[in-house]
Amino acid sequence: MGTERRRGDRVTFERGIAAHMMGIDGTWRRDCIMEDVSETGAKLTVEGSVEGLHLKEFFLLLSSTGLAYRRCELAWVNGDQIGVNFLKQGDKKKKPAKRGAQAADV
């Protein structure tokens, strides 16, 4: 039971929600269907091949204006479906290497 709670409550859509994937640098874009979503991630069905795309990190655009979006990292691939984890702001920033030095300076 503990692992289910950790993954967050998952909402599955009967027909899926149309969305778009876009590269962080904006060089590629793919239509996709969001099959389910939780606080921490989503399952997407991607239209067209994902081969050659930089899927390590990308944006999931949830509105046509691009105002609703999530920064994602790829979790798994299974045929035309992929699992993504949502990144919180600051997740990928490097933390200072010498934390002990900061405490000593105080």
Salt bridges, closest charged atoms under 4 A:
GLU4 OE2 - ARG7 NH1 3.67
ASP31 OD1 - HIS20 ND1 2.74
ASP36 OD1 - ARG10 NH1 2.64
GLU57 OE1 - ARG71 NE 2.72
GLU73 OE1 - LYS92 NZ 3.27
